[in-house]
């Protein structure tokens, strides 16, 4: 992992928390966004943890350079901030981040977000998830949501509804009485049909098209 934060005490604290986990290792730290980009491009860490407010290059701009549309070899980025502001969350996820956390999230949620990002999933702090996704859906009320390249199956619709509710693959499997591998297959098919890069973008599409909040029980 790479950790970037302009405050030394925060940067050091995050690195210590993550290094204390048995399966996580911080390989580099950075004090600004440009340094983070340069280190990440050279070291290719599994996950980059970036603060939003950093000098030289902010965390959202750094995320865009590391994981945004058009990046040939995107890296997994989790954005972390003290400020629970919609524009930060929106900007970070649109820039390609796979997660968004507040700095008071605690070690357990931080570790979950890192692991999710490393596996290609996305995790947003529960305190902002629903409000955030509604905000995404309101960003441009006159724009028609993109249509899937192929119609979703009934089961894919159920999985999509569960994604929009913030359910994990394991929870979706239990809800729908299907195997974990089957859930992963449906999620992969969903993302391909919708032309999205991660679960967060799929959830946004669900909100935009009025699919969020539907029953997910099998």
C-alpha positions in Angstrom: 0.0 0.0 0.0 0.9 3.6 -0.5 -0.4 6.2 2.0 -0.6 9.9 1.2 -1.6 12.7 3.6 -0.1 16.2 4.0 -0.2 16.0 7.8 2.7 14.0 9.1 1.0 12.8 12.3 -2.0 11.5 10.3 0.2 9.9 7.6 2.3 8.2 10.3 -0.8 7.0 12.2 -2.5 5.6 9.1 0.7 3.7 8.2 1.0 2.3 11.7 -2.6 1.1 11.7 -2.3 -0.6 8.3 1.1 -2.1 9.1 -0.3 -3.6 12.2 -2.7 -5.7 10.1 -1.2 -9.2 9.4 -1.8 -9.1 5.6 -1.2 -5.4 4.9 2.1 -3.6 4.3 2.8 0.1 3.6 5.5 0.3 1.1 5.6 4.1 0.7 4.2 7.4 2.1 3.8 10.8 0.5 3.1 14.3 1.7 1.4 15.6 -1.4 -0.6 14.4 -4.3 2.1 14.8 -6.9 4.6 12.8 -4.8 1.9 10.1 -4.4 1.4 9.8 -8.1 5.1 9.5 -8.8 5.6 6.9 -6.2 2.5 5.0 -7.2 3.4 4.9 -10.8 6.9 3.7 -9.9 6.0 1.2 -7.2 2.6 0.0 -8.5 1.2 -0.7 -5.0 -2.0 -2.9 -4.7 -3.9 0.0 -3.1 -3.3 3.8 -2.7 -4.9 5.5 0.3 -5.1 9.2 -0.6 -6.2 12.2 1.5 -8.5 14.7 -0.3 -6.9 17.9 0.7 -3.2 17.8 -0.2 -0.8 20.5 -1.6 0.6 20.6 -5.1 -2.0 18.1 -6.3 -5.1 17.3 -4.4 -6.3 13.8 -3.7 -9.1 13.9 -6.4 -6.7 15.0 -9.1 -4.2 12.4 -8.0 -6.9 9.8 -8.1 -7.8 10.8 -11.7 -4.2 10.4 -12.8 -3.9 7.0 -11.2 -7.3 5.5 -11.8 -9.4 7.7 -14.0 -11.0 7.1 -17.4 -8.4 6.6 -20.0 -5.7 5.4 -17.6 -4.1 2.3 -19.3 -3.1 0.5 -16.1 -5.3 2.0 -13.4 -4.4 1.5 -9.7 -6.9 0.8 -6.9 -7.4 4.0 -4.9 -9.3 4.6 -1.6 -9.9 8.3 -0.7 -10.0 9.3 3.0 -10.9 12.7 4.4 -12.0 14.5 7.5 -14.7 16.3 5.6 -18.1 14.7 4.9 -18.9 16.7 1.9 -20.9 15.4 -1.1 -18.6 17.2 -3.6 -15.6 15.4 -2.3 -17.2 12.0 -2.4 -18.7 12.6 -5.9 -15.4 13.9 -7.2 -13.4 11.1 -5.8 -15.6 8.3 -7.2 -16.0 10.0 -10.6 -12.2 10.2 -10.7 -12.0 6.4 -10.3 -11.7 5.8 -6.5 -12.8 2.4 -5.3 -13.7 3.6 -1.8 -14.3 6.7 0.3 -13.9 6.8 4.0 -13.9 9.4 6.8 -10.9 9.5 9.0 -13.0 8.5 12.0 -13.9 5.3 10.3 -11.7 3.1 12.6 -9.2 0.4 11.8 -11.7 -2.3 11.0 -13.6 -0.3 8.3 -10.3 1.0 6.9 -9.0 -2.5 6.5 -12.3 -3.6 4.9 -12.0 -0.8 2.4 -8.4 -1.6 1.5 -9.2 -5.3 1.0 -12.3 -4.5 -1.1 -10.3 -2.2 -3.3 -7.6 -4.7 -3.8 -10.2 -7.3 -4.9 -11.8 -4.8 -7.4 -14.8 -4.0 -5.2 -15.7 -0.7 -3.7 -16.6 0.4 -0.2 -18.0 3.7 0.9 -18.4 4.8 4.6 -21.9 3.6 5.6 -22.6 7.0 7.1 -22.6 8.6 3.6 -23.6 5.8 1.3 -27.3 6.3 0.8 -27.2 10.1 0.8 -24.3 10.0 -1.6 -25.9 7.7 -4.1 -29.1 9.9 -4.1 -26.8 12.9 -4.7 -25.3 11.1 -7.7 -28.7 10.5 -9.1 -29.6 14.2 -8.8 -26.4 15.5 -10.4 -28.0 16.0 -13.9 -31.8 15.3 -13.7 -32.1 16.0 -17.5 -29.6 13.5 -18.6 -31.0 10.1 -19.5 -29.1 7.2 -17.8 -27.1 5.0 -20.1 -28.8 1.9 -21.3 -27.3 -1.5 -20.8 -25.8 -3.2 -23.9 -28.0 -6.1 -23.1 -31.2 -6.4 -21.0 -30.6 -7.5 -17.4 -32.0 -10.8 -16.2 -34.3 -11.0 -13.3 -31.5 -12.3 -11.1 -29.2 -9.5 -12.2 -31.8 -7.0 -11.3 -31.9 -8.5 -7.8 -28.2 -8.4 -7.5 -28.1 -4.8 -8.7 -30.7 -3.8 -6.0 -28.5 -5.5 -3.4 -25.4 -3.6 -4.6 -27.3 -0.3 -4.4 -28.2 -1.2 -0.8 -24.5 -1.6 0.0 -24.6 -5.4 0.4 -21.4 -7.4 0.1 -21.1 -10.5 -2.1 -21.4 -12.7 0.9 -24.6 -11.0 2.1 -26.1 -11.1 -1.4 -25.4 -14.8 -1.6 -27.2 -15.3 1.7 -30.1 -13.1 0.7 -30.7 -14.8 -2.6 -29.8 -18.3 -1.6 -27.1 -18.7 -4.2 -23.4 -19.4 -4.1 -20.7 -16.8 -3.7 -19.2 -17.7 -7.1 -22.6 -17.2 -8.7 -22.9 -13.8 -7.1 -19.5 -12.9 -8.5 -20.6 -14.1 -12.0 -23.7 -11.9 -11.8 -21.7 -8.9 -10.7 -19.2 -9.3 -13.5 -22.1 -9.7 -16.0 -23.8 -6.6 -14.6 -20.7 -4.4 -14.9 -20.1 -5.6 -18.5 -23.7 -4.9 -19.5 -23.7 -1.5 -17.9 -20.2 -0.5 -19.0 -19.1 0.4 -15.5 -15.8 -0.1 -13.8 -16.9 -1.0 -10.2 -19.8 -1.7 -7.9 -20.2 2.0 -6.9 -20.9 3.0 -10.5 -23.3 0.1 -10.8 -25.1 1.4 -7.7 -25.2 4.9 -9.1 -26.9 3.5 -12.2 -29.4 1.7 -10.1 -30.3 5.0 -8.4 -30.5 6.9 -11.7 -32.9 4.3 -13.1 -35.1 3.9 -10.0 -33.9 0.4 -9.3 -32.5 1.1 -5.8 -34.6 0.0 -2.9 -36.2 -2.9 -4.7 -36.5 -6.2 -2.8 -33.4 -8.4 -3.1 -34.8 -11.5 -1.4 -34.8 -14.6 -3.6 
